[in-house]
Amino acid sequence: MSNTFVKLGSVAEFINGAAFKPQDWGESGLRIIRIQNLTDPNKPFNRTERTVSELVRVQPGDLLVSWSATLGVFEWNDSEEALLNQHIFRVLPNTKIVDKRYLRHGLEVAILDMKKHLHGATMQHVNRGEFLSTKFYLPPLEEQKRIAEILDQAEELRRKRKEAIAQLDTLTQSIFLEMFGDPVKNPKGWNADKTLGEVADIVSGITKGRKLNGQSVREVPYLAVVNVQEHKLDLSVIKTIEATENEITRYRLEVNDLVLTEGGDPDKLGRGTIWKGELPECIHQNHIFRVRINCNLIHPLFLIWLIGSQRGKKYFLKQAKQTTGIATINMTQLRGFSLLLPPLSLQKEFAKRVEAVEELKKSHRASLSELDALFTSLQHRAFKGEL
């Protein structure tokens, strides 16, 4: 077979999942693979005993493409079969003409190209006809295997780098437990007679849509919930808001402020990080608490790890208001969080060790960024017939 471009739909069959309804769900039967189960392995599965076509019975090793809301390519790595929900394709390659690993990489490129055209859509989804008509570079099988091997090796380098970063995250947690003990049991007997509200000023942020009554305003960047992750900030998208000078002064973030989300998934209560002056000027919205230490009893790095520890999670989960899987805490509850106060010198030693780990992570992230760029370049070159 000569090197050629064909339609994606000509190298594999793309089978949409079944439309399972809540009344189909139960405690027994086969698991139903929904998009959330592909994007988050910790999400629970629904089960069903409903009889469906063999075509939507996913087998170990099957390729899957989610084509609505979250666009992505996945491989079912479980040892047991499961049933496929709608908005996900089960991909059955024609193995006589296409290598499975090569096809997976090609699908990822196709999805990336699709996303470019869907930018800004409120509910992204792939048009089946357009997707199946996507041009797909199809060299001979042996050449496909050679290309897939190159891409697999590049992907493995990325995986190892990500694993190293994850291990460094675990290292910081281990350092915390080694130096301070279990924060729930407090085996080292640290002073626990202060609450967060006694050592820090805590404020909620600016409210969107409030009435300004003709006051003079200017546009300023603001931190939203999506920007605040656990022990890190995601500043890839920063929105702005019109605010008065008094509001900007009141809500302006300063170096070493803690920023904490007021709610979300129950297991993520107390999620937050430290503001390090990433932007020259920035305020925060009302769904984020700003915690500003006002004494010399506690170090911000120790505090953010204490809040994010099991001590913090247990406290916030107990105090939180929960509705439909979302949990929230208020300012009074946050202020009432009971602290542990080891000697400040020990907290500072912890901060030094954490900063050393962060430097290592920074180096690994820079390397990962280079590997990501290399991998993307290889992918696009491969499916243009240039590799």
Secondary structure, 3 states (H helix, E strand, C coil): CCCEEEEHHHCEEEEECECCCHHHCECCCEEEECHHHHHCCCCCCEEECCCCCHHHEECCCCEEEEEECCEEEEECCCCCCEEEECCEEEEEECCCCCCHHHHHHHHHHHHHHHHHHCCCCCCCECCHHHHHCCEEEECCHHHHHHHHHHHHHHHHHHHHHHHHHHHHHHHHHHHHHHHHCCCCCCCCCCECCCEHHHHEEEECCECCCCCCCCCCCEEEEEECHHHEECCEECCCCCEEEEECHHHHHHHCCCCCCEEEECEECHHHCCCEEECCCCCCCCEEECCEEEEEECCCCCCHHHHHHHHCCHHHHHHHHHHCEEECCEEECCHHHHHCCECCECCHHHHHHHHHHHHHHHHHHHHHHHHHHHHHHHHHHHHHHHCCCCC
